[in-house]
Amino acid sequence: MAKILVVYHSQTGNTEKMATAVAEGAAGFENTELTLKRASDATLDDLLWCDGLAIGTPENFGYMSGAMKDFFDRTFYPSQGKIFKKPYVIFISAGNDGTGAQNSIERIARGYPLNKVYEPVIARGEVTDKILDQCRELGQTLAGGCELGIY
């Protein structure tokens, strides 16, 4: 049984659409248990529970959202020594290019340490059907890899 946590923050609804698509992709596996949570509601217990983590944020001022940063702030020190190279993926809704948010998440993830297992999905502007399909694939990749023990 693979346990997947999709944690996200959304103000406009764009990142939430992406999070829902990631969750749909992950839920497509029979032996996958899925939790979808806003960053403000996600806890250390959620992080410790999951086998794989999907992180979603809007890009705000060239950085991840404050709520996503708060999730990392609340879980970083208490999780030290309790997780090692847990697989993760990123999805970003960006008005610009999304690289600022991506780089900040990847830098923090190295400190946990987490292991990035797939390239991020970045919606630059509108969240299209093509982007949502890529998000579903992102969720499938994470859940499938965890279920098969690849990650």
C-alpha positions in Angstrom: 0.0 0.0 0.0 1.5 3.3 -1.1 0.5 6.4 1.0 0.6 9.7 -0.9 0.2 13.2 0.6 -0.7 16.0 -1.8 -0.1 19.3 0.1 -0.8 22.6 -1.6 -1.7 26.2 -1.2 -4.0 28.1 -3.6 -5.5 31.6 -3.5 -6.9 31.9 -7.0 -8.0 28.2 -7.4 -5.3 27.4 -10.0 -3.0 25.5 -7.8 -6.0 23.7 -6.2 -7.1 22.5 -9.7 -3.6 21.2 -10.2 -3.6 19.5 -6.8 -6.9 17.8 -7.6 -5.5 16.5 -10.9 -2.3 15.2 -9.1 -4.6 13.5 -6.5 -6.7 12.0 -9.3 -3.6 10.5 -10.9 -2.3 9.1 -7.7 -5.7 7.7 -6.8 -5.8 5.6 -10.0 -3.7 2.9 -8.4 -5.6 0.2 -6.5 -3.2 0.0 -3.6 -2.8 3.7 -3.0 -4.1 5.6 0.0 -4.3 9.4 -0.7 -4.5 12.4 1.5 -5.1 15.9 -0.1 -4.5 18.8 2.2 -4.1 22.5 2.2 -0.6 23.5 3.4 -2.2 25.3 6.4 -3.9 22.0 7.5 -1.0 19.6 6.8 1.0 18.4 9.8 4.2 16.7 10.8 2.1 13.5 11.3 0.9 13.8 7.6 4.5 14.1 6.4 5.7 11.1 8.5 2.7 9.0 7.4 3.2 9.3 3.7 5.5 7.3 1.4 5.5 10.0 -1.3 4.8 13.7 -1.2 3.4 16.0 -3.9 4.0 19.7 -3.2 1.9 22.4 -4.9 2.2 26.2 -4.7 1.6 29.3 -6.6 4.6 31.4 -7.4 4.4 34.6 -5.2 7.1 37.3 -5.8 9.3 34.7 -7.4 9.0 32.3 -4.4 6.7 29.6 -3.0 3.6 30.8 -1.2 3.9 31.8 2.5 1.6 29.0 3.5 3.8 26.4 1.8 6.9 27.9 3.5 5.0 27.7 6.8 4.4 24.0 6.2 8.1 23.5 5.8 8.9 25.7 8.8 6.5 23.7 11.0 7.8 20.3 9.9 11.5 20.7 9.2 13.1 20.4 12.6 10.6 17.9 14.1 11.1 15.6 11.1 14.9 15.5 11.3 16.1 11.9 11.6 12.6 10.5 10.9 12.6 10.7 7.1 15.3 9.9 4.6 15.1 10.6 0.9 11.3 10.4 0.8 10.2 10.8 -2.8 8.6 14.1 -3.8 7.3 15.9 -6.8 6.4 19.6 -7.4 3.6 21.4 -9.2 3.5 25.2 -9.5 1.0 27.8 -10.8 3.1 30.7 -12.0 2.5 34.1 -13.4 6.2 34.3 -14.4 8.4 31.3 -15.1 8.0 29.4 -11.8 11.8 28.8 -11.3 12.0 30.9 -8.2 9.4 28.7 -6.4 10.9 25.6 -7.8 14.4 26.4 -6.7 13.3 27.4 -3.2 11.4 24.2 -2.7 14.2 22.0 -4.0 16.7 23.8 -1.7 14.5 23.2 1.3 13.8 19.6 0.2 17.5 18.8 0.2 17.7 19.6 3.9 15.0 17.1 5.0 16.3 15.2 2.9 13.7 14.5 0.3 14.3 12.9 -3.1 12.9 14.6 -6.3 11.7 11.8 -8.5 10.1 13.6 -11.5 10.4 17.0 -13.2 8.0 19.7 -11.9 4.9 20.6 -13.7 4.7 24.4 -14.0 1.7 26.2 -15.3 2.9 29.5 -16.7 -0.3 31.5 -16.9 -3.5 29.7 -17.5 -4.0 26.2 -16.1 -5.0 24.3 -19.3 -6.3 20.8 -19.9 -2.7 19.9 -21.0 -1.3 21.1 -17.7 -4.0 19.1 -15.8 -3.1 16.0 -17.8 0.6 16.5 -16.8 -0.5 16.8 -13.2 -2.4 13.5 -13.4 0.8 11.9 -14.8 2.8 13.5 -12.0 0.5 11.9 -9.4 0.5 8.5 -11.3 4.3 8.5 -11.4 4.7 9.2 -7.7 2.1 6.7 -6.6 3.2 4.0 -9.0 6.8 4.4 -8.1 6.0 4.2 -4.4 3.6 1.3 -4.8 6.2 -0.7 -6.8 9.0 0.1 -4.4 11.0 1.9 -7.0 11.4 5.0 -4.8 
